[in-house]
Amino acid sequence: MSLSIMRRIKFCAGHRLYKHGGKCEFFHGHNYVADFHVSGDEVDDVGRVIDFAELKRLFKGWIDEHWDHAFILNEDDDNGINALKQVVPCKMYVLPTNPTAESMATYLLEKVCPKLLKGTGVTCRKVAIWETEDSFAEASLDSAGNLQSIAELSEPMVS
Ligand SMILES: Nc1nc2c(c(=O)[nH]1)N=C([C@H](O)[C@H](O)COP(=O)(O)OP(=O)(O)OP(=O)(O)O)CN2
């Protein structure tokens, strides 16, 4: 049996989509919502897959340190990176891809969650990033643990 739980983390960040060709090429920001879907095969003596508070500590800890109130930019965006370096103090996180909701969800699922959850006995199987109340993207693992990237836009946010 597999049991799944979800921990939601909210944060604010700025970004721009390099070479987007539209308004999202301008610096702008979002009140993001990140939904972390975590699975485990068993529960502890209390009946928990893992304590929600522990997930908050891990996920919010990473988000607060790296993405909250930061600008998230594409590593190819030299102009944007150099512009932000002029700002003091400057909080910037550079991704190997454009900071779309899709790539942010994928990055969290593939790169961040395995490190954060090491030794906990649980696995993050899906991350959804909401950019607005109307748009989100999610990245998930299939049953073999391989990445499945699915963008789903214009779905209502569940609150
Ligand atoms: N598939 C994706 N498309 C877009 C992404 C993304 O991450 N994945 N991101 C953006 C921009 O970041 C943009 O800020 C969001 O654009 P949009 O949905 O058009 O924004 P609004 O809902 O605020 O639209 P208004 O027309 O201003 O109300 C673009 N596309």
The ligand as an SDF file (V2000), in Angstrom:
LIG
                    3D

 30 31  0  0  0  0  0  0  0  0999 V2000
    3.3120   27.3450  -19.7740 N   0  0  0  0  0  0  0  0  0  0  0  0
    3.6500   28.5160  -19.1730 C   0  0  0  0  0  0  0  0  0  0  0  0
    3.2740   29.6770  -19.7190 N   0  0  0  0  0  0  0  0  0  0  0  0
    3.5930   30.8280  -19.1090 C   0  0  0  0  0  0  0  0  0  0  0  0
    4.2960   30.8200  -17.8890 C   0  0  0  0  0  0  0  0  0  0  0  0
    4.7000   29.5710  -17.3430 C   0  0  0  0  0  0  0  0  0  0  0  0
    5.3380   29.4920  -16.2830 O   0  0  0  0  0  0  0  0  0  0  0  0
    4.3470   28.4470  -18.0040 N   0  0  0  0  0  0  0  0  0  0  0  0
    4.5520   32.0000  -17.2720 N   0  0  0  0  0  0  0  0  0  0  0  0
    4.1750   33.1700  -17.7590 C   0  0  0  0  0  0  0  0  0  0  0  0
    4.4650   34.4500  -17.0240 C   0  0  0  0  0  0  0  0  0  0  0  0
    5.2400   34.2260  -15.8840 O   0  0  0  0  0  0  0  0  0  0  0  0
    3.2690   35.3440  -16.6770 C   0  0  0  0  0  0  0  0  0  0  0  0
    3.4940   36.1660  -15.5470 O   0  0  0  0  0  0  0  0  0  0  0  0
    1.9950   34.6970  -16.4330 C   0  0  0  0  0  0  0  0  0  0  0  0
    1.2620   35.0500  -17.5650 O   0  0  0  0  0  0  0  0  0  0  0  0
   -0.3130   35.1710  -17.6410 P   0  0  0  0  0  0  0  0  0  0  0  0
   -0.9310   33.8600  -17.2710 O   0  0  0  0  0  0  0  0  0  0  0  0
   -0.5930   35.7160  -18.9580 O   0  0  0  0  0  0  0  0  0  0  0  0
   -0.5700   36.2120  -16.4800 O   0  0  0  0  0  0  0  0  0  0  0  0
   -1.9210   36.7450  -15.9040 P   0  0  0  0  0  0  0  0  0  0  0  0
   -2.8210   35.6370  -15.5030 O   0  0  0  0  0  0  0  0  0  0  0  0
   -1.5310   37.6860  -14.8260 O   0  0  0  0  0  0  0  0  0  0  0  0
   -2.5510   37.4650  -17.1470 O   0  0  0  0  0  0  0  0  0  0  0  0
   -3.2410   38.8620  -17.2700 P   0  0  0  0  0  0  0  0  0  0  0  0
   -3.6610   38.8800  -18.6790 O   0  0  0  0  0  0  0  0  0  0  0  0
   -2.1890   39.8860  -16.9600 O   0  0  0  0  0  0  0  0  0  0  0  0
   -4.3490   38.8850  -16.2860 O   0  0  0  0  0  0  0  0  0  0  0  0
    3.4910   33.2590  -19.0560 C   0  0  0  0  0  0  0  0  0  0  0  0
    3.2040   32.0050  -19.6450 N   0  0  0  0  0  0  0  0  0  0  0  0
  1  2  1  0
  2  3  2  0
  2  8  1  0
  3  4  1  0
  4  5  2  0
  4 30  1  0
  5  6  1  0
  5  9  1  0
  6  7  2  0
  6  8  1  0
  9 10  2  0
 10 11  1  0
 10 29  1  0
 11 12  1  0
 11 13  1  0
 13 14  1  0
 13 15  1  0
 15 16  1  0
 16 17  1  0
 17 18  2  0
 17 19  1  0
 17 20  1  0
 20 21  1  0
 21 22  2  0
 21 23  1  0
 21 24  1  0
 24 25  1  0
 25 26  2  0
 25 27  1  0
 25 28  1  0
 29 30  1  0
M  END
$$$$
